[in-house]
C-alpha cells in the first residue's frame, strides 16, 4: 500500500508510538519529519464516530477545546491547564468578535491564553493566514512557541498536518499558515492576512506602529472573515490608548470590542500580595506601572484591591426590564438596567427607601447621564456582630445598588422623562431621595421634573453649595475641596460595606478612578460618570433624609436584625444619655 493510500487511525498511530518507545522499527510516515509531536501533511486518516463528535465540539467551542486539550509549560512541566474565568472571557471575546482590543495587567496568563486561541484558529479553519506581530521578535517568537506546544500535545486526530515549519511560523495542510515578526513600518505588506494578533501594542515605537496599522487595517477591514486582536499593557497616551478608549469598553466610537483584565482577577492576588510586590519592586509607582492598567502614570487609585475584589465577587451585568405602569415605550428607557434579582414592578410601601444619584451630561456622545439607584437596607447580622466602628443606629444601614440608567445619547429632555418615570411610576416620591449634581444643567432637569403635579422640592436632597452658605439649597455642587472629601468618604463607606456596588459597569469605572498628576480625582483613561454618581451619594449619608429614612425602616426590619443592632449598641461604651435612647428604642421592639 502506498504512503498516500495507507489509512491511518488513532489506534494505528498509537501502535507506531509504542514501537518507537520500545526501540522497534515502525512506519513513521504519519509524522512530519519523523517527529511524533506533529502530524504529517495529507495523510489518509479515519476518525471514529466519537472522534468526529469531539472534533466538532472543539471546533464550535474554543473554551471546551482549551479546558480539555490545551497544554502549557507549568512548574510541574507540560500539563493540561484549567481556565480561570477571565481567561474564558478573553477566549470568548476573541472568538465572537471581529475586532478586539484587550487591556491587560502583567502576569495574568495573556500569552498562553492568546496562544490557545490562535492554535484553535489554525486547527479548525481552512485557507487562512495568521500573523503575529509584537514590539520585539522575541515576544512574537514566544507566542509561536506556545502555539507549537499546544498543537504538539493535542490528540493526533485533532492535529492539522504540517507542511513546513520553522522558528517563526508553520504551514498546515488545511491551508492555514502562521507567520510572526516584530513590527516595522512595512510589516506584513504583501501578505493576505485573515487574522492579525498584535501583542504589547502600546510598547511598539510610535513611528513604527502608526504607519504599520495604517497600511494593514484597510485590507483586514475590507474582508468579511478577517479578525484583529490587539492586546497590551498600557503605556501612556498612544495609538493603543486611542483604540481602547474608542472601544466598547469606553467611548464606543469605534467597532472594537474592548476587554480588560486586572491583577486582582488572578486567584491569590490580594492586598498582601500587592504589598509584597511593592516591597520587591521598590515603590507603589512601579507596581502601578507594571500591574495597574493605568494609562496615566503617577495616578493613585481611590479604591483598594480588597474593596474591588469583594465588589467583583458580587457584581454582575444589570439587565433591562419592562416597566408595566408607565406611558414610556420600551425603547425610550432601554438604557435603564436593573440587578437581575430586583423587580422594579413590585409595589413598594413606605418602609422601602431609595436614593437616586443623578449626574447629567448633554447627550451628544461624550459624557454619560447617569441615574444610579440604591436601596436602603440593614447590614447582615454577621456584619453587625463584627462591626467595630459605630455610634448610632444609622451606622448599621447601607445602600445597595439595584439599578442604573447610563446613556451618552439621550438628551436632558429624554432623561427627564425617565427620571420622572422612576420617581412617580416605579418608586414612591415620598420615600425616594434624589441626589442631583447641579454643576451641569441641574436647574434645567429640575424644571422638567417640577412639571409633574406630584412634585415637591423636598424629594431632592438639599445641601450647602458653599462653605459660607447660610442655608441649604436643592442639589449638590462640587468643587475641588469637597470633591476630595467626598471621594475619600466613598472609599471609607465602601470599605465598611455601607455602599454596595452590584453593577459590573459601575465597578469598572470605580476600579480606574483615582488621583492624576495634578491631584484631581477622575477616571484614569476611562469615563467616570457612574463613579461620580457614587461620589455624590456621600451627601445623602450626612443628611436628615438619611436619618429619617433609617427611623422609618428600623421599626420594620426583622426581630433578629433589630436585636443584633440593639445588643451591639447596648454593649458599646457609650455615654448614659445615648444608652437611655438605645434602651427606649429596645423597649419599642
Protein Blocks (a to p, Z undefined) as FASTA:
>chain_A
ZZklpccdfklmmmmmmmmmnopacdfklpghhiakbccehiacdddfklmmmmmmmmmo
mklmmmmmpccddfkopadddddfklmmmmmmmmmpmbdcddddehkommmmmmmmmmmm
mmmcghiacddddfbfklmmmmmmmmmmmmmmpcfklpccdfbdcfkbccdfkopacddd
dddfkgoihiacfbdcdehkllgcfklmmmmmmmmmmmmmmpmkbccddddddebjafkl
mmmmmmmklnopafbdcddddfklpghiafklmmmmmmmnopaklmmmmmnopabghiac
fbdfklmmmmmmmgccddddddfbbcbdfklmmmpccdfkbcfkbccdfklccddddddd
ehnopaccdddddddddddfklmmmpmbdfbfklmgccddfbdcddfkbcfklmmmmmmm
mmmmmmcfklcccdddfkgoklmmmmmmmmpmkbcfklpccddfbfklmbdcedjdddfk
lmmmmmmmmmmmmmnopaccfbfklmmmmmmgccdfkopacdehiafklmmmmmmmmmmm
mpmklmmmmmmmmmmmcfklmmmmmmmmmmpccdfklmmmmmmmmmmZZ
